[in-house]
Amino acid sequence: MLGICRGRRKFLAASLSLLCIPAITWIYLFSGSFEDGKPVSLSPLESQAHSPRYTASSQRERESLEVRMREVEEENRALRRQLSLAQGRAPAHRRGNHSKTYSMEEGTGDSENLRAGIVAGNSSECGQQPVVEKCETIHVAIVCAGYNASRDVVTLVKSVLFHRRNPLHFHLIADSIAEQILATLFQTWMVPAVRVDFYNADELKSEVSWIPNKHYSGIYGLMKLVLTKTLPANLERVIVLDTDITFATDIAELWAVFHKFKGQQVLGLVENQSDWYLGNLWKNHRPWPALGRGYNTGVILLLLDKLRKMKWEQMWRLTAERELMGMLSTSLADQDIFNAVIKQNPFLVYQLPCFWNVQLSDHTRSEQCYRDVSDLKLQKQLSELDEDDLCYEFRRERFTVHRTHLYFLHYEYEPVADSTDVTLVAQLSMDRLQMLEAICKHWEGPISLALYLSDAEAQQFLRYAQGSEVLMSRHNVGYHIVYKEGQFYPVNLLRNVAMKHISTPYMFLSDIDFLPMYGLYEYLRKSVIQLDLANTKKAMIVPAFETLRYRLSFPKSKAELLSMLDMGTLFTFRYHVWTKGHAPTNFAKWRTATTPYRVEWEADFEPYVVVRRDCPEYDRRFVGFGWNKVAHIMELDVQEYEFIVLPNAYMIHMPHAPSFDITKFRSNKQYRICLKTLKEEFQQDMSRRYGFAALKYLTAENNS
């Protein structure tokens, strides 16, 4: 009820203001246009021509009056726009809830709580709307380098998208790592009315590398200084943000502040909320020069066109050179230099209200700034699908674009000298997270993992990984987050993501619930040379076994494994439910084999193989359970790969609860019917692509 009353009061006040302001303005101007009972022209030229008492002083007064008149007219227009918006949103206010609906022009966002960090914004449900046209593009610049900063940028962008109503143009000054991660993210995010341009940060290093900087951001922390040179010459204004910002309001409200700049004001900044620049944090603390508390550069409004005319580049360079003679280095990167320039030229700054950059670090006064804060992925291909088709949901999954965050954690890879390196490739969801540490202990080589997670699960995974000594000690594991979308587990999409982002010439296509034998990594590298994988089309098969015991004394040799096989502790993989999936491996021959041997493809064969990185991708039409690996092995066979079983290699499947997808397969008749339909369509596609060579697969299917 209180919200309704507030809304009505605001609407009434706005209406009265709209009626009263023109009248008051007219009276003010009319009374001011008489001098000694005679009308006085508001134009200085007209006054000079007709009034004998014209002076420079009276001219200044009349010019001031004209300026005030224009300001009042602008305020009047702004109020009309505000009233129009308030009328349009009145029903939403009367509902009294906080739900938000976004159209194509309004964008998308997640409803989860955004991470704690620097919070910008002061708008509430009844807050004043910005004076920004609906279709006006808002430009945002961000400097981003490395894996961790890329992850922070995602949180920042999500918070901006959640509230925004305008088109956005992100200008990302990024190193090669951040560009790879964020380019993929935006390409797969499919957010409407968003444009992203990248600028090579490495090319800018020479512009600022001469400045010694003690701040943890390193050389990238100085790159905001060169934005006037870096960004397009026709770009007039831009909002510059640090990566650890989180928005709590529509960014258009901040963009509207540009209209408040006057005279030579070209920088919009919030006062620093700590005592750093006061120099009293500790004994002998000596900060760079600043006005009072100085200004924080986490959020900056830049009038680029005016800065260029003022020769900003020359201005900050001369200031930095002079101050570095005494300071020797910067402590807070670009912020020190911005403040030194402002100290000499205070007229450059428009001070933003502190709520536009609430600084939550130690020794700040941020509590004084808190304020009340108040599916476009349908592809063209979907229009060609029949929504009445009982398998429609299966078919549409092939065209679904999943938001993808590459290298969610820090990744480093050092190539081996002999070009035999092999990456273990797998995919998983949250319920298999416990396998990660065990796999890392069994496989010392590089790993590429695609994780299918929600946003909340991604944060849980981050905490899990950061709390694991095993995972944190491994930097050659690439974690790629594919965000949840739709009702099926996109198993083959996940495999393709993990395959695509390996750094080695070969890959071991595994599953997350398998533990490779100890020493398999080195054994595979030797086998790569022995079987000349670099120059031949071979798929090396690692025989698969399984245990039904959750606690297993893992066999340390083939002889020990055979003993456990004979005792019934281990079994050949899926021998009791899906024998033909691995029967062609010929386990009887493997028991005594000492050299690699070749096997032929058979229907439903789905071994785990080591191949070159240029092998075919998995077919995305297969989601959830069934035929996802079978189709891939079939494609390898039709492309004339030789299947070679390795005599001294093995992997063991660890027990777990049945997945949701296999449960659906077993319990849902329509699921099985659709899978059969997809199989038939895949085989038809194979026949069209490979012709006569693919006929044997139809024959084998009919005979099986």
C-alpha positions in Angstrom: 0.0 0.0 0.0 2.8 2.3 0.8 4.4 1.7 -2.6 1.1 2.6 -4.3 0.8 5.9 -2.3 4.4 6.7 -3.1 3.7 6.2 -6.8 0.6 8.3 -6.8 2.3 11.1 -4.9 5.2 11.1 -7.4 2.8 11.1 -10.3 0.8 14.0 -8.8 4.0 16.0 -8.0 5.3 15.5 -11.5 2.0 16.6 -13.0 1.9 19.8 -10.9 5.5 20.5 -11.6 4.9 20.2 -15.4 2.0 22.7 -15.1 3.8 25.2 -12.7 7.3 25.4 -14.1 6.3 27.0 -17.4 4.1 29.5 -15.6 6.7 30.5 -13.1 9.4 30.6 -15.8 7.1 32.9 -17.9 6.5 35.3 -15.0 10.2 35.3 -14.1 11.3 36.1 -17.6 8.4 38.6 -18.2 9.3 40.6 -15.1 12.9 40.4 -15.9 12.4 41.8 -19.3 11.4 45.3 -18.0 13.9 48.0 -17.0 12.5 51.2 -15.5 9.1 50.2 -16.7 10.3 49.7 -20.3 10.6 46.4 -22.0 14.2 45.2 -22.4 15.2 42.8 -25.2 16.7 39.5 -24.3 19.1 39.7 -27.2 22.3 41.6 -26.6 22.6 42.6 -30.3 19.1 44.0 -30.3 19.7 45.8 -27.0 22.9 47.3 -28.3 21.1 48.7 -31.3 18.2 50.2 -29.5 19.2 51.0 -25.9 21.5 54.0 -25.3 22.3 52.7 -21.8 23.8 49.4 -23.2 26.9 48.3 -21.2 29.1 45.2 -21.0 27.6 44.5 -17.6 24.0 44.5 -18.8 25.1 42.3 -21.8 26.5 39.7 -19.4 23.3 39.8 -17.3 21.2 39.2 -20.4 23.4 36.4 -21.6 23.1 34.8 -18.2 19.3 35.1 -18.4 19.3 33.5 -21.8 21.4 30.6 -20.5 19.0 30.2 -17.6 16.1 30.2 -20.0 17.6 27.4 -22.1 18.3 25.4 -18.9 14.7 25.8 -17.8 13.4 24.6 -21.2 15.7 21.6 -21.0 14.5 20.7 -17.5 10.9 21.1 -18.8 11.5 18.7 -21.7 13.2 16.2 -19.3 10.2 16.4 -16.9 7.8 15.6 -19.8 9.8 12.6 -20.7 9.9 11.5 -17.1 6.1 11.9 -16.8 5.6 9.9 -20.0 7.7 7.1 -18.6 5.9 7.2 -15.3 2.5 6.9 -17.0 3.7 4.0 -19.1 5.0 2.1 -16.0 2.1 2.9 -13.6 0.5 -0.6 -13.9 3.8 -2.2 -13.0 4.1 -0.1 -9.9 0.6 -1.0 -8.8 1.5 -4.7 -8.8 3.9 -4.1 -5.9 6.4 -6.8 -6.8 10.0 -6.8 -7.9 9.8 -9.1 -10.9 11.2 -7.8 -14.2 10.3 -8.8 -17.8 12.8 -8.0 -20.6 11.9 -7.6 -24.2 14.4 -8.0 -27.1 15.4 -4.4 -26.7 15.7 -4.7 -22.9 18.1 -7.7 -23.0 18.4 -10.6 -20.6 19.8 -11.3 -17.2 20.0 -13.9 -14.4 17.9 -13.4 -11.3 20.4 -14.8 -8.9 22.2 -12.6 -6.4 25.3 -11.0 -8.0 28.6 -11.4 -6.1 29.5 -8.9 -3.5 31.8 -6.2 -4.8 31.8 -2.6 -5.7 28.2 -1.6 -6.1 27.1 1.2 -8.4 23.6 2.7 -8.4 21.1 4.6 -6.4 17.8 4.0 -8.2 14.8 2.6 -6.4 11.4 1.6 -7.7 10.4 5.2 -7.7 13.7 6.7 -8.7 14.2 9.3 -11.3 14.6 8.0 -14.9 17.6 9.0 -16.9 17.4 11.5 -19.7 18.6 9.0 -22.3 16.7 8.1 -25.5 15.5 4.5 -25.6 17.6 3.6 -28.7 20.7 5.5 -27.8 23.8 3.3 -27.6 25.7 3.3 -24.4 29.5 2.8 -24.7 31.4 1.0 -22.0 35.2 0.4 -22.0 36.9 -2.3 -19.8 40.5 -3.3 -19.5 40.7 -7.0 -19.0 43.7 -9.4 -19.0 44.0 -13.0 -17.9 41.7 -15.7 -16.6 40.6 -14.2 -13.3 39.8 -10.8 -14.7 37.8 -12.5 -17.5 35.7 -14.3 -14.9 35.1 -10.9 -13.1 34.0 -9.3 -16.3 31.2 -11.9 -16.7 29.8 -10.8 -13.3 30.0 -7.1 -14.3 28.4 -7.7 -17.7 25.6 -9.7 -16.2 24.8 -7.0 -13.7 24.7 -4.4 -16.5 22.5 -6.6 -18.6 20.1 -7.3 -15.8 19.1 -3.6 -15.5 19.8 -2.1 -18.9 17.2 -0.9 -21.4 19.5 0.6 -24.0 21.7 -1.0 -26.7 25.2 -1.5 -25.4 28.6 -1.3 -27.1 31.4 -2.9 -25.0 35.0 -1.8 -25.9 37.3 -4.5 -24.4 41.0 -3.7 -24.1 42.1 -7.4 -23.7 45.1 -9.6 -23.9 45.0 -12.7 -26.0 43.7 -14.9 -23.2 40.9 -12.6 -22.3 39.9 -12.1 -25.9 39.7 -15.8 -26.5 37.5 -16.3 -23.5 35.2 -13.3 -23.9 34.9 -13.6 -27.6 33.6 -17.1 -27.2 31.4 -16.1 -24.3 29.6 -13.3 -26.2 29.3 -15.3 -29.4 27.5 -18.1 -27.5 25.6 -15.8 -25.2 23.4 -14.4 -28.0 22.4 -11.3 -26.0 20.4 -8.8 -28.2 21.4 -5.2 -28.8 24.9 -5.8 -27.6 28.1 -5.2 -29.7 31.6 -6.1 -28.5 34.8 -4.8 -30.0 38.3 -5.9 -28.9 41.5 -3.9 -28.8 44.8 -5.6 -28.5 46.2 -4.7 -25.0 49.6 -6.1 -25.9 50.0 -3.4 -28.6 49.4 -0.7 -26.0 52.1 -1.9 -23.6 54.8 0.3 -25.1 52.6 3.4 -24.3 52.8 2.8 -20.6 55.6 0.4 -20.0 57.9 3.2 -19.0 55.9 3.9 -15.9 57.0 1.8 -12.8 53.9 0.4 -11.1 53.7 -1.4 -7.8 50.0 -2.1 -8.1 49.0 -5.8 -8.5 47.2 -5.0 -11.8 50.7 -4.5 -13.4 51.0 -2.8 -16.8 47.3 -3.3 -17.6 46.4 -1.1 -14.7 47.8 1.9 -16.6 45.9 1.4 -19.9 42.9 3.6 -19.1 45.3 6.5 -19.6 45.6 5.8 -23.3 41.9 5.3 -24.1 41.7 8.6 -26.1 44.2 7.0 -28.5 42.9 3.5 -28.4 39.2 3.9 -28.9 37.7 5.1 -32.3 38.3 8.7 -33.1 34.6 9.3 -33.7 33.6 8.0 -30.3 32.8 11.1 -28.2 32.0 9.6 -24.7 32.5 6.4 -22.8 31.9 4.9 -19.4 35.1 3.2 -18.1 34.7 0.4 -15.6 37.0 -1.8 -13.5 36.4 -5.5 -13.8 35.3 -5.9 -10.2 32.3 -3.6 -10.5 28.7 -4.8 -10.0 25.8 -2.6 -11.2 22.7 -2.3 -9.2 20.8 0.0 -11.5 20.3 0.8 -15.2 23.6 2.0 -16.6 21.6 4.6 -18.6 21.3 6.6 -15.4 25.0 7.0 -15.2 25.2 7.7 -19.0 22.7 10.6 -18.4 25.2 12.3 -16.1 27.2 13.4 -19.1 24.5 16.0 -19.7 25.5 17.6 -16.4 29.1 18.3 -17.5 29.8 22.0 -17.9 32.6 24.2 -19.2 35.9 22.2 -19.3 34.7 19.2 -17.3 35.8 16.1 -19.1 36.1 13.5 -16.3 33.4 12.2 -14.2 34.7 10.5 -11.0 33.7 9.6 -7.5 35.7 10.8 -4.5 38.0 8.2 -3.0 36.3 6.7 0.0 39.4 5.9 1.9 42.1 8.1 3.6 44.8 6.9 1.2 45.5 10.2 -0.4 45.4 12.0 2.9 48.6 10.3 3.8 47.7 9.3 7.3 47.2 5.5 7.1 50.6 4.7 8.6 53.8 6.5 9.5 55.8 7.9 6.6 52.9 7.1 4.2 53.6 9.2 1.1 50.9 9.0 -1.6 50.8 10.8 -4.9 49.4 14.4 -5.0 45.6 14.6 -5.0 42.8 17.0 -4.2 41.7 16.2 -0.7 40.8 12.5 -0.6 41.4 12.3 -4.3 39.3 10.4 -6.8 38.8 6.7 -7.4 39.1 5.5 -11.1 37.0 2.3 -10.7 34.2 4.2 -12.5 35.1 7.0 -15.0 33.0 9.1 -17.4 35.3 10.3 -20.2 34.4 13.0 -22.7 36.8 11.7 -25.3 36.3 14.4 -28.0 37.1 17.2 -25.5 40.0 15.3 -24.0 41.6 14.9 -27.4 41.2 18.7 -28.1 42.9 19.4 -24.7 45.9 17.2 -25.7 45.2 14.8 -22.8 48.0 12.5 -24.0 50.6 15.2 -23.5 49.0 16.4 -20.3 49.1 13.1 -18.4 52.6 12.2 -19.7 54.2 15.4 -18.6 52.5 15.1 -15.2 53.6 11.5 -14.8 57.2 12.3 -15.8 57.5 15.1 -13.3 55.9 13.2 -10.4 58.0 10.0 -11.0 61.1 12.0 -10.4 60.2 12.1 -6.8 57.7 9.2 -6.3 59.7 6.7 -8.4 56.7 4.5 -9.1 52.9 4.5 -8.9 51.1 2.6 -6.0 47.6 2.6 -7.5 48.4 2.5 -11.2 46.4 4.9 -13.4 44.6 6.3 -10.4 47.7 8.1 -9.1 48.3 9.8 -12.4 44.7 10.8 -12.9 44.8 12.4 -9.4 48.1 14.2 -10.1 46.6 15.7 -13.3 43.4 16.7 -11.4 45.5 18.3 -8.6 46.9 20.7 -11.2 43.7 21.1 -13.2 40.7 20.7 -10.9 38.3 22.2 -13.5 38.5 19.0 -15.5 36.4 17.0 -13.0 32.7 16.6 -12.5 32.4 14.9 -9.1 29.9 12.0 -9.3 27.8 11.1 -6.3 29.5 8.5 -4.2 26.8 5.9 -4.8 28.1 5.5 -8.4 31.3 3.8 -7.0 30.8 2.3 -3.6 34.2 1.1 -2.6 34.0 -2.0 -0.3 37.7 -2.3 0.5 39.3 -1.8 3.9 39.4 1.7 5.5 36.6 3.1 3.3 33.5 5.1 4.2 31.3 3.1 1.8 28.4 2.8 4.3 27.7 6.5 3.7 26.9 5.8 0.1 24.4 2.9 0.3 21.0 3.7 -1.3 17.9 1.7 -1.9 18.4 -0.1 -5.2 15.7 -1.1 -6.7 14.2 -15.7 -24.9 16.0 -14.4 -27.4 17.9 -17.6 -28.3 15.3 -18.8 -30.8 17.4 -19.5 -33.9 16.3 -19.2 -37.6 16.6 -23.0 -37.9 13.9 -23.5 -35.2 11.3 -21.9 -37.5 11.9 -24.8 -39.9 11.1 -27.4 -37.2 7.6 -28.8 -36.7 6.5 -28.0 -33.2 3.9 -30.8 -33.3 6.6 -33.3 -33.9 6.9 -35.6 -30.8 10.6 -35.3 -31.1 10.7 -31.5 -31.4 12.5 -31.0 -28.1 15.2 -33.4 -29.1 15.7 -31.7 -32.5 15.8 -28.1 -31.2 18.6 -29.0 -28.8 20.9 -29.2 -31.9 20.4 -25.5 -32.5 20.5 -24.3 -28.9 23.4 -21.9 -28.2 24.8 -22.3 -24.8 26.7 -19.5 -23.1 30.2 -20.7 -22.7 33.0 -19.4 -20.4 36.4 -20.8 -21.5 39.2 -21.3 -18.9 37.2 -20.5 -15.9 40.3 -21.0 -13.8 43.9 -20.2 -14.4 45.5 -22.4 -17.1 49.1 -22.8 -18.1 50.6 -25.3 -20.7 54.2 -25.9 -21.6 54.6 -27.9 -24.8 56.8 -30.9 -24.7 59.8 -31.0 -27.0 58.9 -34.2 -28.9 55.3 -33.2 -30.0 53.8 -36.3 -28.5 51.7 -34.7 -25.8 48.2 -36.0 -25.1 45.3 -34.2 -23.4 42.6 -36.1 -21.5 39.2 -34.8 -22.7 36.0 -35.3 -20.7 32.7 -33.6 -19.7 30.8 -33.5 -16.5 28.0 -32.0 -14.4 27.9 -31.1 -10.8 27.1 -34.6 -9.6 30.4 -35.9 -10.9 32.6 -33.2 -9.3 34.1 -35.6 -6.8 35.9 -37.4 -9.6 38.2 -34.5 -10.4 40.8 -35.0 -7.7 41.1 -38.7 -8.4 41.6 -38.2 -12.2 44.2 -35.5 -11.5 46.1 -38.0 -9.3 46.0 -40.7 -12.0 46.7 -38.5 -15.0 49.6 -36.0 -14.8 49.3 -34.7 -18.3 47.0 -31.8 -19.6 43.3 -32.1 -19.1 40.4 -30.3 -20.9 37.0 -30.5 -19.2 33.6 -29.1 -20.2 31.4 -28.6 -17.1 27.6 -28.2 -17.6 26.5 -25.9 -14.8 24.1 -23.2 -13.8 25.4 -19.9 -12.7 25.0 -20.8 -9.0 26.7 -24.2 -9.6 29.6 -22.4 -11.3 30.2 -20.4 -8.1 30.0 -23.6 -6.0 32.5 -25.2 -8.3 34.8 -22.2 -8.0 34.7 -22.5 -4.2 35.3 -26.3 -4.4 38.3 -25.9 -6.7 39.8 -23.1 -4.7 39.5 -25.3 -1.5 41.2 -28.3 -3.1 45.0 -28.5 -2.8 45.0 -31.2 -5.6 43.2 -29.0 -8.1 44.9 -25.8 -7.2 48.3 -27.4 -7.7 47.4 -28.3 -11.3 47.6 -25.5 -13.8 47.4 -27.7 -16.9 43.7 -28.4 -16.5 41.4 -26.3 -18.6 37.9 -25.8 -17.1 35.3 -24.6 -19.6 31.9 -23.8 -18.2 28.9 -24.4 -20.5 25.9 -22.9 -18.9 22.6 -24.8 -18.6 19.9 -24.2 -21.2 17.1 -26.6 -22.1 16.0 -29.9 -20.6 18.6 -32.3 -22.0 22.2 -32.9 -21.1 24.1 -31.7 -24.2 26.8 -34.4 -23.9 28.2 -34.1 -27.4 28.3 -30.3 -27.4 30.3 -30.5 -24.1 32.7 -33.0 -25.7 33.2 -30.7 -28.7 33.9 -27.7 -26.4 36.5 -29.7 -24.5 38.1 -31.1 -27.7 38.3 -27.7 -29.4 40.3 -26.1 -26.6 43.2 -28.5 -26.2 46.8 -27.4 -26.6 48.3 -30.7 -27.6 48.5 -32.5 -30.9 46.7 -35.6 -29.5 43.7 -36.2 -27.2 42.4 -39.1 -25.2 38.6 -39.0 -25.5 37.5 -40.3 -22.1 34.5 -39.9 -19.7 34.6 -38.3 -16.2 33.7 -41.5 -14.3 36.7 -43.5 -15.6 40.1 -43.6 -13.9 43.0 -44.2 -16.2 45.7 -46.6 -15.1 48.7 -45.0 -13.4 51.3 -44.1 -16.0 48.9 -44.1 -18.9 49.9 -40.6 -19.9 53.5 -41.6 -20.5 52.5 -44.9 -22.1 50.2 -43.1 -24.6 53.0 -40.7 -25.6 55.3 -43.6 -26.4 52.5 -45.3 -28.3 52.0 -42.2 -30.4 55.6 -42.5 -31.7 55.4 -46.3 -32.0 52.2 -46.3 -34.1 53.2 -43.1 -36.1 50.0 -41.3 -35.2 51.3 -38.1 -36.7 51.3 -39.5 -40.2 48.5 -42.1 -40.1 44.8 -42.1 -39.4 44.7 -44.3 -36.3 42.5 -44.4 -33.2 44.3 -46.1 -30.3 41.8 -48.0 -28.1 42.3 -48.0 -24.3 40.4 -51.1 -23.1 37.7 -50.3 -20.6 36.8 -52.2 -17.4 34.5 -51.5 -14.5 34.0 -52.2 -10.8 30.8 -52.3 -8.8 32.7 -51.5 -5.6 32.9 -47.9 -4.4 36.1 -48.7 -2.6 38.7 -50.3 -4.9 42.3 -51.1 -4.5 43.3 -49.8 -8.0 45.4 -52.3 -9.9 48.9 -51.1 -10.5 49.7 -53.4 -13.4 48.0 -55.4 -16.1 48.8 -58.6 -14.2 47.1 -57.3 -11.1 44.1 -56.3 -13.2 43.8 -59.7 -14.8 43.9 -61.3 -11.3 41.0 -59.0 -10.2 39.2 -59.8 -13.4 39.4 -63.5 -12.6 38.3 -63.0 -9.0 35.2 -61.0 -10.1 36.4 -57.8 -8.5 36.5 -56.2 -12.0 34.5 -56.8 -15.2 34.9 -55.8 -18.8 32.9 -52.6 -19.2 29.1 -53.0 -19.5 29.5 -56.7 -20.2 26.2 -57.4 -18.4 24.0 -54.7 -20.0 25.7 -53.6 -23.3 28.1 -56.3 -24.4 28.4 -55.2 -28.0 29.5 -51.7 -27.0 33.0 -53.0 -26.3 33.0 -56.6 -27.6 35.1 -55.7 -30.7 38.0 -54.8 -28.4 38.5 -58.6 -28.1 39.3 -58.8 -24.4 40.3 -62.5 -24.8 43.1 -61.5 -27.1 44.0 -58.5 -25.0 44.7 -60.8 -22.0 47.8 -62.2 -23.7 48.7 -59.5 -26.2 52.1 -57.9 -25.9 51.9 -55.8 -29.1 49.2 -53.5 -30.5 46.6 -55.3 -32.6 44.0 -54.1 -35.1 40.2 -54.6 -34.7 37.3 -54.0 -37.1 34.4 -51.8 -36.6 31.1 -53.5 -35.6 27.6 -52.2 -35.0 27.3 -50.2 -31.7 31.0 -50.2 -31.1 31.9 -47.3 -28.7 35.5 -47.6 -27.3 37.5 -44.9 -25.7 40.2 -43.8 -28.1 43.3 -41.6 -28.5 43.3 -39.6 -31.8 44.9 -36.6 -33.4 43.3 -33.3 -32.5 41.9 -32.9 -36.1 39.5 -35.8 -35.8 35.8 -35.2 -36.5 33.6 -33.6 -33.9 30.8 -35.4 -32.1 27.3 -35.1 -33.6 25.2 -32.6 -31.6 21.8 -34.2 -32.3 22.5 -36.9 -29.7 21.8 -35.5 -26.3 21.3 -37.1 -22.9 21.7 -40.9 -23.0 22.3 -43.1 -26.1 24.3 -43.3 -29.3 26.4 -40.2 -28.6 29.8 -42.1 -28.7 28.5 -44.8 -31.2 27.9 -42.2 -33.8 31.3 -40.7 -33.4 33.1 -44.0 -33.7 31.1 -44.7 -36.8 32.3 -41.4 -38.3 35.9 -42.3 -37.6 35.4 -45.6 -39.3 33.8 -44.1 -42.4 36.8 -41.7 -42.6 39.1 -44.8 -42.7 40.6 -44.6 -39.2 42.3 -47.8 -38.1 41.3 -49.1 -34.7 44.3 -50.3 -32.8 44.0 -51.8 -29.3 46.9 -51.0 -26.9 48.0 -54.2 -25.1 49.2 -52.5 -21.9 46.7 -49.8 -21.4 43.4 -49.9 -19.4 40.9 -47.6 -17.6 38.3 -48.5 -15.0 34.8 -47.1 -14.6 33.9 -46.2 -11.1 30.3 -46.8 -9.8 27.8 -44.0 -9.3 24.1 -43.4 -9.1 22.3 -43.6 -12.5 22.2 -40.3 -14.3 18.9 -38.5 -14.8 19.1 -39.1 -18.6 19.6 -42.8 -18.4 16.6 -43.0 -16.1 14.5 -41.1 -18.6 15.7 -43.5 -21.4 14.7 -46.5 -19.4 11.3 -45.2 -18.2 10.1 -43.1 -21.1 9.0 -44.9 -24.3 8.8 -41.7 -26.3 12.5 -41.0 -25.4 13.5 -44.3 -26.9 11.4 -43.8 -30.0 13.0 -40.4 -30.6 16.5 -41.8 -30.1 15.7 -44.5 -32.7 14.5 -41.7 -35.1 17.6 -39.7 -34.6 19.8 -42.8 -35.3 18.0 -43.4 -38.6 18.4 -39.7 -39.6 22.1 -39.8 -38.7 22.6 -42.9 -40.9 20.8 -41.2 -43.8 23.0 -38.1 -43.4 26.1 -40.4 -43.4 24.9 -42.0 -46.7 24.5 -38.5 -48.2 27.9 -37.4 -47.1 29.9 -40.5 -47.7 28.0 -42.3 -50.3 28.7 -46.0 -50.9 31.2 -46.2 -48.0 28.3 -45.6 -45.6 26.0 -48.4 -46.8 27.6 -51.0 -44.5 26.3 -49.1 -41.5 22.7 -49.5 -42.6 23.3 -53.2 -43.3 25.0 -53.7 -39.9 22.1 -52.0 -38.2 19.6 -54.3 -39.9 21.5 -57.4 -39.0 22.1 -56.5 -35.3 
